[in-house]
Structure formats: C-alpha cells, structure tokens
Amino acid sequence: KKKFDTQKLKANILVLERRILAYGNLLLNPVYFDFLAGLLIEEFNMLFDIVCKGTVKRFYNKAIEFLVFLIICCHSIHLRVMAYMLDVSKSTVQRIFVGWTVFLETLFDELDMKPS
C-alpha cells in the first residue's frame, strides 16, 4: 500500500487555493492587485463602494465581477482567456463584462464632470 503524506497534501491544497482569482487572495499581494486592476487596493475599495449599491443575485460576488471587468480593460485580456482563468464559460465572462460596461456607462453619464 502507498502511504500518503497528509501534511504535504494539505500544504499543496493551500498553495492551490491561494492561486485562485479571488479578492481575498489578491489582498495578500498588493503589488499584484495593482498590476491586475490598475488600482491600489484602497482605490479599488473606494470606487467599488461608490458604484456598487444594492443586491442582485450574481454568479460571482460583485467585487470579483468588478475586478474581472478592470483586469479585462486594463490588460486587454480576451474573454475566453479570462473564462479559462475563472473556470467558467466565455458567455458568463461576456455577461459580466457587458453588464459592468453598461452599468458604468449609465453611472458616468449621470455625473456632471464639468468644472464648477
């Protein structure tokens, strides 16, 4: 019989869990967060608090969806590549991207950007 090293398996699982594209994981590495989102964590949180009010049933939570939107915009990542990274279908990523695009366009259209 082959004996498994449970400590080593647990360590490997922890390493793999940290590689998942998740807000909590990215908070552990602010430089990587800034590279992916094009924003500092504080800037992302402030913008997220401003634009994300209300609750709607979502495939992912709003923070991950917004982060995915920013990563796609910042790095011109193909939607199929992002779908592979998230382990979802391309159509799911497309719905996330289009939804955030329409939402932010509507939000920014309502802002008065003229200097006073």
C-alpha positions as CSV (number, residue, x, y, z in Angstrom):
1,K,0.0,0.0,0.0
2,K,1.1,3.5,-0.8
3,K,1.1,5.8,2.2
4,F,0.1,9.5,1.7
5,D,1.7,12.4,3.5
6,T,-1.3,14.3,4.7
7,Q,0.7,17.3,5.8
8,K,2.2,17.6,2.3
9,L,-1.3,17.3,0.7
10,K,-2.7,20.0,3.0
11,A,0.2,22.3,2.1
12,N,-0.4,21.7,-1.7
13,I,-4.1,22.4,-1.3
14,L,-3.3,25.7,0.5
15,V,-0.9,26.7,-2.3
16,L,-3.6,25.9,-4.9
17,E,-6.3,27.8,-3.0
18,R,-4.1,30.9,-3.0
19,R,-3.7,30.8,-6.8
20,I,-7.5,31.2,-7.3
21,L,-8.5,34.6,-8.6
22,A,-10.3,35.8,-5.5
23,Y,-10.4,39.2,-3.8
24,G,-9.2,37.8,-0.5
25,N,-6.2,36.2,-2.2
26,L,-5.3,39.4,-4.1
27,L,-5.4,41.4,-0.8
28,L,-2.4,39.3,0.3
29,N,-0.3,40.8,-2.6
30,P,-1.0,44.5,-3.1
31,V,1.6,44.8,-5.9
32,Y,-0.1,42.0,-7.9
33,F,-3.5,43.6,-7.2
34,D,-2.3,46.9,-8.5
35,F,-0.9,45.2,-11.6
36,L,-4.1,43.3,-12.4
37,A,-6.7,46.0,-11.6
38,G,-4.6,49.1,-12.4
39,L,-5.7,50.5,-9.0
40,L,-4.4,50.3,-5.4
41,I,-6.5,48.3,-3.1
42,E,-7.7,51.4,-1.3
43,E,-8.7,53.0,-4.7
44,F,-10.5,49.8,-5.7
45,N,-12.4,49.7,-2.4
46,M,-13.4,53.4,-2.7
47,L,-14.6,53.0,-6.3
48,F,-16.3,49.8,-5.5
49,D,-18.2,51.4,-2.6
50,I,-19.3,54.2,-4.8
51,V,-20.5,52.2,-7.8
52,C,-21.8,49.0,-6.1
53,K,-25.1,49.7,-4.2
54,G,-27.9,47.2,-3.9
55,T,-28.0,43.4,-4.2
56,V,-28.7,41.3,-7.2
57,K,-28.2,37.5,-7.5
58,R,-24.9,37.0,-9.2
59,F,-22.7,34.2,-10.5
60,Y,-19.7,35.7,-8.6
61,N,-19.8,38.3,-5.9
62,K,-19.7,41.9,-7.1
63,A,-16.1,42.5,-6.0
64,I,-14.8,39.7,-8.2
65,E,-17.0,40.7,-11.1
66,F,-15.7,44.3,-10.9
67,L,-12.2,43.1,-10.6
68,V,-12.6,40.9,-13.6
69,F,-14.0,43.9,-15.6
70,L,-11.0,46.0,-14.6
71,I,-8.5,43.3,-15.4
72,I,-10.0,42.8,-18.9
73,C,-10.0,46.5,-19.6
74,C,-6.5,47.1,-18.1
75,H,-4.8,44.2,-19.9
76,S,-7.0,43.7,-22.9
77,I,-7.4,40.0,-21.9
78,H,-9.5,38.0,-24.3
79,L,-12.8,36.9,-22.7
80,R,-12.0,33.3,-23.4
81,V,-8.7,33.6,-21.5
82,M,-10.5,35.2,-18.5
83,A,-13.1,32.4,-18.7
84,Y,-10.3,29.8,-18.5
85,M,-8.8,31.7,-15.6
86,L,-12.1,31.7,-13.7
87,D,-13.1,28.2,-14.9
88,V,-16.4,29.4,-16.3
89,S,-17.8,29.7,-19.8
90,K,-16.9,32.5,-22.1
91,S,-20.6,33.6,-22.1
92,T,-20.5,34.0,-18.3
93,V,-17.5,36.3,-18.6
94,Q,-19.1,38.1,-21.5
95,R,-22.3,38.8,-19.4
96,I,-20.1,40.1,-16.5
97,F,-18.2,42.4,-18.8
98,V,-21.2,43.7,-20.7
99,G,-23.2,44.2,-17.5
100,W,-20.4,46.2,-15.9
101,T,-19.8,48.2,-19.1
102,V,-23.5,49.2,-19.4
103,F,-23.7,49.9,-15.6
104,L,-20.7,52.1,-15.5
105,E,-21.6,53.9,-18.7
106,T,-25.1,54.7,-17.2
107,L,-23.5,55.8,-14.0
108,F,-20.9,58.1,-15.6
109,D,-23.5,59.6,-18.0
110,E,-25.3,60.8,-14.9
111,L,-22.2,62.5,-13.4
112,D,-21.7,66.2,-14.0
113,M,-18.0,66.2,-15.0
114,K,-17.8,69.9,-15.8
115,P,-15.6,72.0,-13.6
116,S,-17.6,74.4,-11.4
